[in-house]
Amino acid sequence: MRVFDSNWMTVASYLEHDDRVVLPVGSTEQHGYLSLGTDALLAERVSVEAAEPLGIPVLPVVPFGMAPYFTRYPGSMSLRMSTYVEVLRDLLDCLYGQGFRRIAVVNGHGGNTPVTGFVREWICQPREEPAQVLFHSWYNAPRTAAAASLFDADQYHGSWLENFPWTRVAGAEIPAGSAPVLPRDLVNTLTPEEMKELAPDGSLGGAYQRSDEDMQVVWDAGVEEVRDLLEKGWRAQ
């Protein structure tokens, strides 16, 4: 259930029999011809579809992440790592204080992954009751990546891999071809200005689009993988 479709009494009743919750996190950044909200839209949607049959509440997505290398593309936002860590700390502390003990952070943005060090630190803090936090980057998790690899080995930012019907922008014409693939070791060293120069339309390489049928295969794998995590990914207490 979406938390925004509930009132606090509904969530309180849920906590009487379950302590799981999903916190989607994403980013607001350029994705070439796709929505600036692509990472946030996908993280929240995959969480909702995965959690719905299990009746697990899903919080609204955190729409801002760490993307300093894209800040020369208008509309792209980035938080400092110190800011992002404190945002997550506050959210985890709130959830724990309310009685949630199993928290799944479903991530939709590669730039957010450095925060896993903080998540581990948070878990290790002494508490009256233990808490579990799973940080799951849905887009490159094993089964989802395997499904994408059925179609194309190039799986890169702003490419076909993120081009779903719900990430497209009305009126935006997406090219039919491919963009040159930028070497990953190079991309990891670029300043915002260099990134904008080497990827002028925002795609870091590969085909711009595939069929909706192919994309549904990738999406279904992602939803099933998140659902399995929510159902079976917890340690026995």
N, C-alpha and C positions, 0 to 999 in steps of 0.2 A: 504494500500500500504506500502511496505517496504521502509523506507527512503533511504536505500542503492540502491534501484531501481529507485530513483528519483534524479533530480537535484534541486538546491535551488529555481529555478524559479517555479518548480512544486509545491513545498511546499508553496511558497509565494502566488500562485494562490489559493491553497486550503484554506489558511487563510482568503481569501476574503469572504468566505461563511461558514466557520466552524472553531471552536477553540479547537477541541478535538485532543488529541494525546495519544499514548500508549508508556509507558516506561517499558519494561520487565526487571526484575532483577532476578538474579539467584546466582549460586555459582559454584566454581570449587573444587570438593571434591570427595573423594572415595564414591562409591555406590556399594560396593561389586563387583560382576561380571559385572556390568553395566558401562557405560561410566562415566569418571570423570566429564564430562560436563552435566550430566543428568539434574540437576536443571535448568541450563541455556538453554539447548536444549528445554526442555518442556515449560519453561516460554515464550520463543520467539515463539515457534510453536503455542501454544495455543492462543497467542496474535494475530499472523498473521491470523490464520484461523478464529478467532472471528471477527477481524476488517475488513477483506477483503470485505464482502458484504456491509459494511457500508462506505467503502472508507476512513476510518480513518488511518492516517499514523502511522506506528509502527517503533520506533527506534530500533537499534541493542541492543541486551541484554547486560546489565552490567554483565560480567561473574564472577566477584569476589564478595564474600559476607563475612559474619562473621561465621566462622566455626573453632574456635580454638581447639575444642575437637577432630578434625580429623587430626590434623597436623602431627601425627606420621605415617600416611599412605602416602607414597610418591606420589607426584602430587597434594595433597590437599593444597589449598591456603586459607589464612584467612586475612582479614583486621581488624585492630582495630576499635572499635565502633566509636571512634573520627574521624578516617579516613573515614569510611563509611558514617557517617553523613555529612561530608564536601563534599564528592563526590556527594551525593544526593542533597545537598544544591546548589552546582554549576550547576548541571543539571536542577533543577527546576527553578533556577534564569535565566538560559539561555532561557528556554522554555517560561517563563513568559515575558522576555524582547522581544521575537520575536512575541508575540501576542497570544500564547496559554493560554487559561483560564480554560480549563477542562483537567486535566492530570490524566490518569489512570496508576498507577504503578502496574503492574501485577507481583506478586512475586512467585518464584518457590522454595524458600528455607526457612525452618522454622527458621533457625538461624538469618534471617534478620528481623523478626517481631518486635524486640525491637525498631526499627527505627520509628515505628508508632508514638511514642511520639514526635520525631522531626518533622514528617510530620504535626502533629497537630499544633505544634509551628509555623512552616512555614506558614501555612494557616492563622494563627492569626496575622501575621505581617501586619501593616497598609500599604495599597497600594492604588493607584489611582483607580484601578478597582479590584473587588474581584476575587479570583481564587479558584477553587475547585481541590482537589487532592484526588483521591480514591486509597487506598492501599488494594489490593485484592490478598490474597494468594489462588490461584486457586485450589490447590491440596486438600485442606480440607474445601473449601467453602461448604455450606449446601447441595446443590443438587449433587455436585460431590462426597461428602462423602457418601451421601445416596445411590448413584449408586454403589460405591465401597462396601458398606455394604451389598448389595444384594449377594455378593460372599464370603466375608470373613470379620470377625470382626477385625482380626489382620492386621493393615495397618501401616507399619513401614518402617523406612529408609532402603534402599537397598533391599527391598523385592519385591514381585509381583506387588505392587501398582505402582512402577516406571518402571516396565519392559515392555516397549513398543518396537515395532520393531525399532523405531528410537533412542532408548537409548542403544541398544545392541551393543556389540563390536564384530567385525568379528573375528571368531576363538575362542572366549571365550565360554567355555562349562558351562552352567548354571545348577546347581544341580536340580534334580526333586523333592526333598523333602522340608523340612522346617528347619529353624534355630530356636534355642531356643529364646523365646521372653524375652528380658531384661526389667525389670520393669522401667517404665518411670521416676518414682521418683529417681531411682538409676542412670539412664543415665544422668539426669540433674546435677549430682554431680561429674561426673567422670573427671579425668585429661586425657590428651591425651594418656599417657602411659597406664592408666587403661582401657580406651576405646579400645585401640589396643589389650590388653590382653583379655578382655571379649568378644570382637567381632572380632576374628582374621581374618575373611574373609570380614568384613565390614558390614554384614547384622545385623540389630538389632532385627531381629526375624520375624517369620512367613514364609509362603510359598515363595519360590523363584520365582515361575512363575505360571501364569494361561493362559488360551487359549487366542489367539488373538481376538476371538469373544467377550469374557468377557471384555478384555481391551478396545475394541472399544466402548463398552457401557459406560465405565467410561470416556473415552476420549470425546465422544460426549456430555456427561453431562457437562464436564469442558468447552468445547468450547461454548456451548449454554449459560452457566452461565456467562462467560466473555462477550459474545455478548450482553446479556440482560443488564449487568452492563454498557457497553459502550453506549447502546441505551437509557436506562431508569433510570440509577442510579444517575443522576445528579439532584441537587436541582434547582428549577426554580429561575431565577435571576430577 
